[in-house]
Amino acid sequence: MSQHPRQPWIVGVSGASGTPFAASVLRGLLAAGESVDLVVSRASRLTLLDETGIAFRDAHWREDLLDWLARGADGKPHTFDVGDADIEGVRHWAAGDLAAGPSSGSYPAKGMLIVPASTACVAGVALGLSKDLLQRAASVTLKERRKLVVAVRETPLGGQTLKHLVSLDEAGAVVLPASPAFYAGATHIQDLVDFVAGRVLDAAGVPHGLYRRWEGELGGGSRD
């Protein structure tokens, strides 16, 4: 047996708008040398197609993932230089595969990041529905007391969703609204996306250089 078994971060992508957030988080994890288990929900594939033109297919997930990660937040292809070697640490699981590794608490994982998280996904995880692999993996993450970061992307938030988010917080999850800040000196949509992705990685404890951090000095962002 290996002395250092693979221990990935599970990244779940739900059907909310915001697939560029997921791409930025994935690039950040891989740049940090982290392994990734990727679960792309059925609903998110419709959003991904609408926002990027990419039809994510289980049988061709490597090619589709490379296309996705190479695109900028504005949808332009070849914005980032991403090749086969960059995704060697990625394992893909079909959303309907409830026998997949992440469906079991005995499967070694560091934790899970849901980026973006739709209100339907939030409800399913809060209620423990486990209707697909994404929700099941999140439930496993909570019961095993591993890190779960839920980057909810919806506005305005209704009362039921707020209650579900409180339930997730009480269960130990980090509720992280996909709300970009402007003190980092953003000049492009990619900067705003990377700020949110960076905050997700901060919550997971993964080092990155996706945004300029606050250093206690006013006007730093505008000078940069």
N, C-alpha and C positions, 0 to 999 in steps of 0.2 A: 504494500500500500504506500501511496505517496505521503511524504511527511508534510507536504504543503498542498492539501486538496484545493481545488478551485472553489472560491467563495465569492460569487458574483453579487452585484447589485441587481435586483429585479426592477426593470423599468416598465411600467404599465402606461399605455397611451389610450385614453378613453375618447369618446366622441365629441368632446367640447372643441370649440375653435381654439387654435393655439398650437398647431403642430410644429411651428418653428421653435417654440419653447422646448418641446421634446427633442428636436434635433440638436439644439444647443446643449442641453443637458447630456445627451449621448456623446457629443463631441468632447465635452468637458470630462466625462468619466473616462473615456478612452485615452484622452491626452494625459490623464493622471495615472494611466496604467491599470485601471480597474477592469475587471471582467464584468460583462453585462448579460443578463437574461432578459430578452425583449418579448413583451406581450402586447400586440397591437389588436385592440378590440375590433369587432366587426363595424361598429358605428364609426370608429375613428378612421377607418379606411375610406368612408364616404367623405369625411372632413378633409382627409389628406388629399384625396382626389380633387376636391373643390379648391383647396388652398394652394396646391402645388402642381396639380395635373398628374400626379403619380398614382398609379393603380398598384397598391401594395398587395403582392401575391405570395401565399405561403410557399409555393413551389419555386418561386424566383425571388425569395426575400433578400438574398445577398445583393443582387443587382439593383433591386428597388431601394434597399437601404442606402447603398452607395449614392444613388441618385438623390435621395432625400437629404443625406448629410452634406452633400456638396452644394446644395441650394442655400442661398441667403434668405433672410427673413422677408425680403421683397419678392421671393419666388424665382429669382434669376439663377439659372443653372451655372455650375462651375465656379461658384463664388469661393468655395473652400476646396482645397486640394486633399481629397480623400481617396485612398486606394484600398485594395484587398488587404494589405498588411495592417491597415488601421482598424479593420473590423474582425481581426483574428480572435479577439477576446469576446466576441458576441455569439450568443446562442439564442436562436429564435424558437418560441413555442407558439403553436396555433392557439388562438383564443378559445376554441372549443375543446381543447385537449385537457380534460379534467384529470387525466392520469399523468400529466406532466410533472416533472420534478418539483417545481415551485408549489404544487398543490399539497405537498406533504411537509410537516414540520421537521422531519428528519433530513430534508434536503438542505445542504449547507448554503446559507445566503447571509450577506451582511445586513440586508434590509430591503426596503422597496420604496421607489419613488413613482408616484402617479402624476404624470405631466402630459397634458393638462388633465384635470379631473372634472368631469361633467357633474351636474347635480344628480343625474341618474346614478352615476358611479358612486358619488358620495352617499346617496341613500342606500344603495346596495351594500356597500362596505359597512356603513353604520348599523344596518339591520342584520348583517351577517347572511345575506341571501346566497352568496356564492353561485350566482347564475352562470358565470363563465370563469375562465382561468384567472382573469385579472382580479375579479372580486374574491375568488377563492385564495389567491396568493396574498392578497391584502389581509384577509381574515387570518391566514396562517401567520403572517408577519406580526399581527397584533397579539395573537395567542402565545407566540413564542417570545414576546417582549423584545422584538427587534425594531429597529428604526423604521417608521413609516412616515413619509412626507407626502402630503396631499396638496397639490398645487391647483386649487379650485379656480376655475375660469368661468365666471358667470356674473352678470350684473343686470338689474339689481338682484339681491338675494332675498328669496321669500322666507317666511317664517319656518316652514318645515325644513328647508335646507339649513337654516341657521341652527335649528335644533339638532339636525344630523351632524353638523360640524362641531357643535358642543359635545355631542356624544363621542365623536372621534377624538377630540382633545382629551376628554376624560379617560378614554381608553389608552391614551399614550401617544397618539399620532401628533405630528406637527402639521397644523393647518396653515398653509402658506398661500394666500391669495396671489394670483398672477398680476401683481400691481407694481409696475416699474416706477423707480424714483428718477429724479432729474438732477440730483446733486453730483452725479458721476460725470456730467458733461457730455450727455448724449448728443450726437450730431446726425445719427442715422437710426432707422427703425431697428437695425441689428443690435445697436447699443442697448436699446430698451429691452429687447428680447434677451440679450446676454445678461442684463442685470437680474432679471427674474430667474434665469437659469443659474446664475451664480449664487443667488440666495438659496435656491434649492440645494445646490452642492454644499453651501455653508451649513445648512441644516443637517446634511448627511455627514459632515466632517471631512469632505473631500477637497483637497487643495486645488486652486485654480487661479487664473488671472483674467477672468471674464469682465470685470468691471473695476473702476477706480473706487477705492474704499475711502470712506470719510476719515479725515485725519484731524478734525477739529479746527480747520481753517476755512473761513468763509471765502467764497469766490474761487476755490481751487478748481472746480469743474470748468468754469468759464475760461480760466487761464490755460487749461490743458487743450 
